[in-house]
Amino acid sequence: MGRQIIKQIHEIKNDLHDKLKSIRCLQRIVDGDAFINAWKSANDTGKLAAQVIIEWNDRDELLKWVARYRTQQLGELGVRALQKIASRLHIQNYARLSKVHLLSSIVAKEKKYEEGRYVITDGGIVEDNEPNDCEIKG
């Protein structure tokens, strides 16, 4: 009887720990520059969508939401600003690329890191040194 109770308590603690990690992950995304800038550029419907995604505790959908608005923001930038971002992302021959190719290269590079141990910031993609289970970009 005693072992079964200890096992049940251990399972409860593990479930709670997993839920807390998930919430902390969402908090890290919301605290990031990429989310803040996406929120600023989102319309009311977009903001409502983000709130629902957060309520559902859906990290992957929140990352997609941030990326969607990030792409819109990138499209508003000039070629020089896009070249600066491409440089930070280590995109080869960025100075020779057209605006369309810069945009597609930046978005493709950011998507590569979406599931890795990286954080996407306005300064580029940087390695996330804080160990946890909610790797980004933002």
Phi, psi and omega in degrees: 000315182297321180293322180294320178295316179298319179297317180297316179296320178299318178295320177298315179297318179296317178298315179297318179299316179297320178295319179295319178299319180296317179294319177298323178299312178300321180297319179297321178295312183294328179285346185283156179300321183298317179293316182301316179291324177296318179298319180298325184268351182283147173278180183300321179295319178296320178294320177297319178300317179298318180297319179295316179300319179293318177300324179282353179060043184254092183302313183297317179293325178294320176298320178295319179299313179298315181297321180299313180286330176298318180296319178298319180295319180299322181296338180275349182279157175278173183298317181298318178295319178295323177296322178296316178296315180299323178297315180295333180269002179061043176276125184291144177055033183299330183291340182262355185275147175285170180301317180297316180290325175299312180301311182294324179292319179295312180298317180297318180295318179295322179295326179300327184268357186303323182258001182269188180270062182224156176241131178267119178238174176294339177276358180124196180261124180234151179291139180269109183273354179273110185289128174192184183255021183233055180299148183238220165175035163157000000 
